[in-house]
Amino acid sequence: MALFTDADIVTLNDLLTFESSLVQIASSHGIDVDTKINLSLSAISDRLMLWLISAGASDPQWLNRRLLGLSTVVVTPTLTRWLCLDSLSRFFAEAYNVQLNTRFHGKWTEYQQAASDACEMVFMSGIGIVYNPLPKPAMPLITSGVGSGTAQAMFVQTAWADAHGDESALSPVNGIIL
C-alpha cells in the first residue's frame, strides 16, 4: 500500500480519469499540472497533520505524531480521490484566472465542491494508519553480465515486504534490453 509520504501518489494519469482534456488545456494555457498536484499535496498534508494532532488519543500513534509526521498514513482510494479533485480545482482556478473564461469557472467551482465533498468523506471514513510503514522503494538498478543468449527485454519492479507478508507500493519500472 502506498504511504502519503511516498513519491508520485497522484500523477497526471490519475487526473486524466476525471478530466480527459487536461493535457490540451495545460499546454495551451501554460499551466504546470505537477505544480498543482504538489500544491494540493502540501495543503492536504497540512490538514491531515492538524487533524491527527487534534485527534489526540484516538490516533494510535498520537504520542509520536509530530515525530512521525504523515509517514504512517496510508493512501486510501478516498484520499486519492480528494487529492485528485483538489488538484483539478487548483488547475481550473488558474485556467480561469488566466483566461477569465466562464467555462473554466464552472469547472473550477465543480471540482472545488467535489473536493470539499471528498474531504468530508475522508474524515468521516477515517484516516488509514499503519504501525510498520514500508516506504515505496526507489527505481531498481539493472545491469547485464557477460553471457550468451537471445536478445530480449526485461522489466523489473520491486516492493518491500515484511515478516507478516505486508507489501509496500511498487517501485517505478526499470527495463533493460539484453
C-alpha atoms as an extended CHARMM CRD file, in Angstrom:
* protein
*
       178  EXT
         1         1  MET       CA              0.0000000000        0.0000000000        0.0000000000  PROA      1               0.0000000000
         2         2  ALA       CA              1.1810000000        3.4760000000       -0.7880000000  PROA      2               0.0000000000
         3         3  LEU       CA              2.0300000000        5.8260000000        2.0530000000  PROA      3               0.0000000000
         4         4  PHE       CA              1.2590000000        9.5380000000        1.9800000000  PROA      4               0.0000000000
         5         5  THR       CA              4.9830000000       10.3230000000        2.0250000000  PROA      5               0.0000000000
         6         6  ASP       CA              5.7480000000        8.0910000000       -0.9970000000  PROA      6               0.0000000000
         7         7  ALA       CA              6.6670000000        9.7690000000       -4.2610000000  PROA      7               0.0000000000
         8         8  ASP       CA              4.0770000000       10.1320000000       -7.0250000000  PROA      8               0.0000000000
         9         9  ILE       CA              0.9720000000        9.1120000000       -5.0980000000  PROA      9               0.0000000000
        10        10  VAL       CA             -1.0120000000       11.2340000000       -7.5550000000  PROA      10              0.0000000000
        11        11  THR       CA              0.1250000000       11.7540000000      -11.1470000000  PROA      11              0.0000000000
        12        12  LEU       CA             -1.1930000000       13.3070000000      -14.3230000000  PROA      12              0.0000000000
        13        13  ASN       CA             -2.5990000000        9.9080000000      -15.3200000000  PROA      13              0.0000000000
        14        14  ASP       CA             -4.7280000000        9.8620000000      -12.1690000000  PROA      14              0.0000000000
        15        15  LEU       CA             -6.1630000000       13.2660000000      -13.0600000000  PROA      15              0.0000000000
        16        16  LEU       CA             -6.9030000000       12.1950000000      -16.6410000000  PROA      16              0.0000000000
        17        17  THR       CA             -9.5220000000        9.7280000000      -15.3770000000  PROA      17              0.0000000000
        18        18  PHE       CA            -11.5210000000       12.7480000000      -14.1960000000  PROA      18              0.0000000000
        19        19  GLU       CA            -10.6970000000       15.2250000000      -16.9710000000  PROA      19              0.0000000000
        20        20  SER       CA             -9.5040000000       13.8720000000      -20.3360000000  PROA      20              0.0000000000
        21        21  SER       CA             -8.8370000000       17.3250000000      -21.8580000000  PROA      21              0.0000000000
        22        22  LEU       CA             -6.3520000000       18.2820000000      -19.1360000000  PROA      22              0.0000000000
        23        23  VAL       CA             -3.2100000000       17.9580000000      -21.2710000000  PROA      23              0.0000000000
        24        24  GLN       CA             -4.6000000000       20.1290000000      -24.0660000000  PROA      24              0.0000000000
        25        25  ILE       CA             -5.7610000000       22.8420000000      -21.6640000000  PROA      25              0.0000000000
        26        26  ALA       CA             -2.4600000000       22.7620000000      -19.7580000000  PROA      26              0.0000000000
        27        27  SER       CA             -0.3620000000       23.1200000000      -22.9050000000  PROA      27              0.0000000000
        28        28  SER       CA             -2.4800000000       25.8570000000      -24.4760000000  PROA      28              0.0000000000
        29        29  HSD       CA             -2.6220000000       27.9290000000      -21.2610000000  PROA      29              0.0000000000
        30        30  GLY       CA              0.8820000000       27.2470000000      -19.9310000000  PROA      30              0.0000000000
        31        31  ILE       CA             -0.2460000000       25.5550000000      -16.7200000000  PROA      31              0.0000000000
        32        32  ASP       CA              2.0890000000       23.1130000000      -14.9670000000  PROA      32              0.0000000000
        33        33  VAL       CA             -0.0520000000       20.2150000000      -13.7420000000  PROA      33              0.0000000000
        34        34  ASP       CA              2.6820000000       18.8590000000      -11.4590000000  PROA      34              0.0000000000
        35        35  THR       CA              2.7970000000       22.1870000000       -9.6250000000  PROA      35              0.0000000000
        36        36  LYS       CA             -0.9460000000       21.9770000000       -8.9610000000  PROA      36              0.0000000000
        37        37  ILE       CA             -0.5670000000       18.3930000000       -7.7120000000  PROA      37              0.0000000000
        38        38  ASN       CA              2.2640000000       19.4520000000       -5.3770000000  PROA      38              0.0000000000
        39        39  LEU       CA              0.2590000000       22.4090000000       -4.0560000000  PROA      39              0.0000000000
        40        40  SER       CA             -2.6520000000       20.0910000000       -3.3760000000  PROA      40              0.0000000000
        41        41  LEU       CA             -0.4130000000       17.5370000000       -1.6370000000  PROA      41              0.0000000000
        42        42  SER       CA              1.0400000000       20.2680000000        0.5500000000  PROA      42              0.0000000000
        43        43  ALA       CA             -2.3290000000       21.7320000000        1.5450000000  PROA      43              0.0000000000
        44        44  ILE       CA             -3.9010000000       18.3390000000        2.2150000000  PROA      44              0.0000000000
        45        45  SER       CA             -0.8790000000       17.1500000000        4.1950000000  PROA      45              0.0000000000
        46        46  ASP       CA             -1.2520000000       20.1990000000        6.4430000000  PROA      46              0.0000000000
        47        47  ARG       CA             -4.9430000000       19.4270000000        7.0130000000  PROA      47              0.0000000000
        48        48  LEU       CA             -4.2400000000       15.7480000000        7.7160000000  PROA      48              0.0000000000
        49        49  MET       CA             -1.4330000000       16.5590000000       10.1440000000  PROA      49              0.0000000000
        50        50  LEU       CA             -3.5330000000       19.0970000000       12.0430000000  PROA      50              0.0000000000
        51        51  TRP       CA             -6.4270000000       16.6440000000       12.2000000000  PROA      51              0.0000000000
        52        52  LEU       CA             -4.2040000000       13.8330000000       13.5090000000  PROA      52              0.0000000000
        53        53  ILE       CA             -2.6080000000       16.0990000000       16.1210000000  PROA      53              0.0000000000
        54        54  SER       CA             -6.0020000000       17.3180000000       17.3000000000  PROA      54              0.0000000000
        55        55  ALA       CA             -7.3840000000       13.7520000000       17.3220000000  PROA      55              0.0000000000
        56        56  GLY       CA             -5.3150000000       13.0810000000       20.4270000000  PROA      56              0.0000000000
        57        57  ALA       CA             -5.6570000000        9.6180000000       21.9300000000  PROA      57              0.0000000000
        58        58  SER       CA             -7.9430000000        8.4020000000       19.1230000000  PROA      58              0.0000000000
        59        59  ASP       CA             -4.8190000000        8.3920000000       16.9010000000  PROA      59              0.0000000000
        60        60  PRO       CA             -2.9790000000        5.1960000000       17.9600000000  PROA      60              0.0000000000
        61        61  GLN       CA              0.3520000000        6.9430000000       17.3830000000  PROA      61              0.0000000000
        62        62  TRP       CA             -0.5780000000       10.3310000000       18.8410000000  PROA      62              0.0000000000
        63        63  LEU       CA              2.3460000000       10.4780000000       21.2690000000  PROA      63              0.0000000000
        64        64  ASN       CA              4.7940000000       10.2810000000       18.3620000000  PROA      64              0.0000000000
        65        65  ARG       CA              2.7050000000       12.0230000000       15.6830000000  PROA      65              0.0000000000
        66        66  ARG       CA              4.8790000000       15.1330000000       15.4380000000  PROA      66              0.0000000000
        67        67  LEU       CA              7.9540000000       12.9370000000       15.0220000000  PROA      67              0.0000000000
        68        68  LEU       CA              6.2890000000       10.5110000000       12.5850000000  PROA      68              0.0000000000
        69        69  GLY       CA              4.5410000000       13.1660000000       10.5420000000  PROA      69              0.0000000000
        70        70  LEU       CA              2.4550000000       11.5250000000        7.8360000000  PROA      70              0.0000000000
        71        71  SER       CA              4.8870000000        8.6370000000        7.2320000000  PROA      71              0.0000000000
        72        72  THR       CA              2.3740000000        6.1300000000        8.6390000000  PROA      72              0.0000000000
        73        73  VAL       CA             -0.6980000000        7.4330000000        6.7630000000  PROA      73              0.0000000000
        74        74  VAL       CA             -1.9610000000        5.0690000000        4.0610000000  PROA      74              0.0000000000
        75        75  VAL       CA             -3.2420000000        6.4810000000        0.7750000000  PROA      75              0.0000000000
        76        76  THR       CA             -6.7630000000        5.0740000000        0.5390000000  PROA      76              0.0000000000
        77        77  PRO       CA             -8.9500000000        5.3620000000       -2.5750000000  PROA      77              0.0000000000
        78        78  THR       CA            -10.9580000000        8.0880000000       -0.8220000000  PROA      78              0.0000000000
        79        79  LEU       CA             -7.8120000000       10.0790000000       -0.0420000000  PROA      79              0.0000000000
        80        80  THR       CA             -6.5900000000        9.6480000000       -3.6310000000  PROA      80              0.0000000000
        81        81  ARG       CA             -9.9140000000       10.9760000000       -4.8880000000  PROA      81              0.0000000000
        82        82  TRP       CA             -9.6220000000       14.0260000000       -2.6230000000  PROA      82              0.0000000000
        83        83  LEU       CA             -6.0740000000       14.6950000000       -3.8500000000  PROA      83              0.0000000000
        84        84  CYS       CA             -7.1550000000       14.4050000000       -7.4930000000  PROA      84              0.0000000000
        85        85  LEU       CA            -10.2090000000       16.6270000000       -7.1310000000  PROA      85              0.0000000000
        86        86  ASP       CA             -8.3070000000       19.2630000000       -5.1620000000  PROA      86              0.0000000000
        87        87  SER       CA             -5.5510000000       19.2710000000       -7.8030000000  PROA      87              0.0000000000
        88        88  LEU       CA             -8.1450000000       19.7160000000      -10.5450000000  PROA      88              0.0000000000
        89        89  SER       CA             -9.7850000000       22.5330000000       -8.6060000000  PROA      89              0.0000000000
        90        90  ARG       CA             -6.4440000000       24.3380000000       -8.3880000000  PROA      90              0.0000000000
        91        91  PHE       CA             -5.7650000000       23.6710000000      -12.0740000000  PROA      91              0.0000000000
        92        92  PHE       CA             -9.0700000000       25.1310000000      -13.2580000000  PROA      92              0.0000000000
        93        93  ALA       CA             -8.7500000000       28.0740000000      -10.8500000000  PROA      93              0.0000000000
        94        94  GLU       CA             -5.5420000000       29.0220000000      -12.6390000000  PROA      94              0.0000000000
        95        95  ALA       CA             -7.0710000000       28.3620000000      -16.0700000000  PROA      95              0.0000000000
        96        96  TYR       CA             -9.9520000000       30.6690000000      -15.1720000000  PROA      96              0.0000000000
        97        97  ASN       CA             -7.6690000000       33.3890000000      -13.7900000000  PROA      97              0.0000000000
        98        98  VAL       CA             -5.5060000000       33.2830000000      -16.9320000000  PROA      98              0.0000000000
        99        99  GLN       CA             -8.4130000000       33.4500000000      -19.4070000000  PROA      99              0.0000000000
       100       100  LEU       CA            -11.4090000000       34.6270000000      -17.3450000000  PROA      100             0.0000000000
       101       101  ASN       CA            -13.3860000000       32.0510000000      -19.3130000000  PROA      101             0.0000000000
       102       102  THR       CA            -16.7270000000       31.1010000000      -17.7380000000  PROA      102             0.0000000000
       103       103  ARG       CA            -16.2610000000       27.5110000000      -18.9150000000  PROA      103             0.0000000000
       104       104  PHE       CA            -13.2210000000       27.2480000000      -16.6540000000  PROA      104             0.0000000000
       105       105  HSD       CA            -15.0540000000       28.9780000000      -13.8130000000  PROA      105             0.0000000000
       106       106  GLY       CA            -17.7430000000       26.2990000000      -13.9770000000  PROA      106             0.0000000000
       107       107  LYS       CA            -15.1450000000       23.5100000000      -13.8720000000  PROA      107             0.0000000000
       108       108  TRP       CA            -13.3240000000       25.2680000000      -11.0290000000  PROA      108             0.0000000000
       109       109  THR       CA            -16.4310000000       25.5060000000       -8.8390000000  PROA      109             0.0000000000
       110       110  GLU       CA            -17.4940000000       21.9560000000       -9.7770000000  PROA      110             0.0000000000
       111       111  TYR       CA            -14.1480000000       20.4650000000       -8.7500000000  PROA      111             0.0000000000
       112       112  GLN       CA            -13.9360000000       22.7060000000       -5.6820000000  PROA      112             0.0000000000
       113       113  GLN       CA            -17.2810000000       21.3670000000       -4.4450000000  PROA      113             0.0000000000
       114       114  ALA       CA            -16.3260000000       17.7850000000       -5.3190000000  PROA      114             0.0000000000
       115       115  ALA       CA            -13.0190000000       18.1990000000       -3.4460000000  PROA      115             0.0000000000
       116       116  SER       CA            -14.8850000000       19.5410000000       -0.4210000000  PROA      116             0.0000000000
       117       117  ASP       CA            -17.2170000000       16.5290000000       -0.5010000000  PROA      117             0.0000000000
       118       118  ALA       CA            -14.2550000000       14.1520000000       -0.8740000000  PROA      118             0.0000000000
       119       119  CYS       CA            -12.5330000000       15.8470000000        2.0830000000  PROA      119             0.0000000000
       120       120  GLU       CA            -15.6010000000       15.2690000000        4.2020000000  PROA      120             0.0000000000
       121       121  MET       CA            -15.6880000000       11.6150000000        3.1270000000  PROA      121             0.0000000000
       122       122  VAL       CA            -12.0230000000       11.1430000000        4.0890000000  PROA      122             0.0000000000
       123       123  PHE       CA            -12.5700000000       12.4460000000        7.6020000000  PROA      123             0.0000000000
       124       124  MET       CA            -15.8780000000       10.5860000000        8.0060000000  PROA      124             0.0000000000
       125       125  SER       CA            -14.3950000000        7.2590000000        6.8700000000  PROA      125             0.0000000000
       126       126  GLY       CA            -11.1960000000        7.7070000000        8.8660000000  PROA      126             0.0000000000
       127       127  ILE       CA             -7.5150000000        8.0390000000        8.0820000000  PROA      127             0.0000000000
       128       128  GLY       CA             -5.6470000000        4.7940000000        7.3800000000  PROA      128             0.0000000000
       129       129  ILE       CA             -2.6990000000        4.3400000000        9.7440000000  PROA      129             0.0000000000
       130       130  VAL       CA             -0.0730000000        1.5820000000        9.7510000000  PROA      130             0.0000000000
       131       131  TYR       CA              2.2690000000        0.6970000000       12.6040000000  PROA      131             0.0000000000
       132       132  ASN       CA              5.1450000000       -0.5640000000       10.4670000000  PROA      132             0.0000000000
       133       133  PRO       CA              5.2480000000        1.5890000000        7.3430000000  PROA      133             0.0000000000
       134       134  LEU       CA              7.0010000000        0.2260000000        4.2780000000  PROA      134             0.0000000000
       135       135  PRO       CA              8.0040000000        3.1160000000        2.0180000000  PROA      135             0.0000000000
       136       136  LYS       CA              7.9170000000        2.8370000000       -1.7460000000  PROA      136             0.0000000000
       137       137  PRO       CA             11.3110000000        1.5840000000       -2.9940000000  PROA      137             0.0000000000
       138       138  ALA       CA             13.4190000000        3.5700000000       -5.4300000000  PROA      138             0.0000000000
       139       139  MET       CA             13.6960000000        2.5160000000       -9.0570000000  PROA      139             0.0000000000
       140       140  PRO       CA             15.7180000000       -0.7230000000       -9.2210000000  PROA      140             0.0000000000
       141       141  LEU       CA             19.1550000000       -0.6340000000      -10.8320000000  PROA      141             0.0000000000
       142       142  ILE       CA             19.6450000000       -3.2200000000      -13.5560000000  PROA      142             0.0000000000
       143       143  THR       CA             22.9240000000       -4.3170000000      -15.0810000000  PROA      143             0.0000000000
       144       144  SER       CA             23.7100000000       -7.0560000000      -17.5370000000  PROA      144             0.0000000000
       145       145  GLY       CA             26.5240000000       -9.5110000000      -17.2130000000  PROA      145             0.0000000000
       146       146  VAL       CA             28.6320000000      -11.3050000000      -19.7710000000  PROA      146             0.0000000000
       147       147  GLY       CA             26.9880000000      -14.2940000000      -21.3760000000  PROA      147             0.0000000000
       148       148  SER       CA             25.2540000000      -15.5680000000      -24.4320000000  PROA      148             0.0000000000
       149       149  GLY       CA             21.5950000000      -15.5710000000      -25.1680000000  PROA      149             0.0000000000
       150       150  THR       CA             18.9930000000      -14.1770000000      -27.4610000000  PROA      150             0.0000000000
       151       151  ALA       CA             18.1810000000      -10.5060000000      -27.3920000000  PROA      151             0.0000000000
       152       152  GLN       CA             15.2240000000       -9.7870000000      -25.1640000000  PROA      152             0.0000000000
       153       153  ALA       CA             13.8590000000       -7.0940000000      -22.9360000000  PROA      153             0.0000000000
       154       154  MET       CA             13.4870000000       -7.3720000000      -19.1760000000  PROA      154             0.0000000000
       155       155  PHE       CA             11.4430000000       -5.0760000000      -16.9760000000  PROA      155             0.0000000000
       156       156  VAL       CA             11.8110000000       -5.0310000000      -13.1930000000  PROA      156             0.0000000000
       157       157  GLN       CA              9.6420000000       -3.5700000000      -10.4600000000  PROA      157             0.0000000000
       158       158  THR       CA             10.2400000000       -4.1180000000       -6.7390000000  PROA      158             0.0000000000
       159       159  ALA       CA              8.3680000000       -3.8460000000       -3.4550000000  PROA      159             0.0000000000
       160       160  TRP       CA              9.3570000000       -4.1670000000        0.1790000000  PROA      160             0.0000000000
       161       161  ALA       CA              7.7860000000       -6.9710000000        2.2120000000  PROA      161             0.0000000000
       162       162  ASP       CA              7.8740000000       -7.5130000000        5.9650000000  PROA      162             0.0000000000
       163       163  ALA       CA              7.7390000000      -10.6900000000        8.0610000000  PROA      163             0.0000000000
       164       164  HSD       CA              3.9260000000      -10.5640000000        8.0910000000  PROA      164             0.0000000000
       165       165  GLY       CA              3.6610000000      -10.5140000000        4.2960000000  PROA      165             0.0000000000
       166       166  ASP       CA              2.6570000000       -6.8550000000        4.1200000000  PROA      166             0.0000000000
       167       167  GLU       CA              3.9140000000       -5.1350000000        0.9730000000  PROA      167             0.0000000000
       168       168  SER       CA              4.8470000000       -1.5850000000        0.1050000000  PROA      168             0.0000000000
       169       169  ALA       CA              3.7660000000        0.2450000000       -3.0230000000  PROA      169             0.0000000000
       170       170  LEU       CA              5.5580000000       -0.8700000000       -6.1790000000  PROA      170             0.0000000000
       171       171  SER       CA              8.6850000000        0.9280000000       -7.3140000000  PROA      171             0.0000000000
       172       172  PRO       CA              8.8590000000        2.6020000000      -10.7070000000  PROA      172             0.0000000000
       173       173  VAL       CA              9.5340000000        0.1840000000      -13.5720000000  PROA      173             0.0000000000
       174       174  ASN       CA             13.0470000000       -0.0710000000      -14.9790000000  PROA      174             0.0000000000
       175       175  GLY       CA             13.9950000000       -2.0270000000      -18.0640000000  PROA      175             0.0000000000
       176       176  ILE       CA             16.9750000000       -3.3230000000      -19.9760000000  PROA      176             0.0000000000
       177       177  ILE       CA             17.4500000000       -4.8480000000      -23.4020000000  PROA      177             0.0000000000
       178       178  LEU       CA             19.7510000000       -7.8630000000      -23.2900000000  PROA      178             0.0000000000
